């Protein structure tokens, strides 16, 4: 019987083997053939996996891992600041236990905009409030029976789902102040933290901020 070349592909490994041509390839033949080739296949696979996972030089891999870890740490601590939500002032969009990130670079090349959701640093480096900007520098802000007025004009807030009957006297903002408040207006106004904040206290804008807690 003449031999026949058979090409076998497995996990990217290509091998060409010669087998005898038979009218019927029995199950026993297949088992014997696979058993014969299994050791070599496993050696090839382990070699490939080792190169992928570890590399040819483990010291170089360790250095790359350390550098990657340092880059990730630097990004998370200076660019995308991880935060955890506590409190109900931004319900229903953000609730206690949610995780997310704040983009701390976005305001280095531009100013905060109306209705941006921002982190405001109030005390120390780790205590921040998540609020929404409703007033910009040099504007006047007031709320009458739950309706926002900016410079005397009614301004719609389409993001609000929990409305209340707040009354807030007219507030005048300086050239470096923003007015921030939470979305949950069902909370009595005297229990809400809001008001004027200076530009330098705005840490960043919400980015990918809605990772539910487990």
Secondary structure as UniProt FT lines:
FT   STRAND          3..10
FT   TURN            11..12
FT   STRAND          13..20
FT   HELIX           27..53
FT   HELIX           58..78
FT   STRAND          80..84
FT   TURN            89..93
FT   TURN            96..97
FT   STRAND          99..103
FT   HELIX           106..108
FT   TURN            114..115
FT   STRAND          117..123
FT   TURN            124..126
FT   STRAND          127..135
FT   TURN            137..138
FT   STRAND          140..144
FT   TURN            145..146
FT   STRAND          147..150
FT   TURN            151..152
FT   STRAND          153..154
FT   TURN            158..159
FT   STRAND          168..172
FT   TURN            175..176
FT   STRAND          177..181
FT   TURN            185..186
FT   HELIX           189..191
FT   STRAND          195..198
FT   HELIX           199..201
FT   STRAND          202..211
//
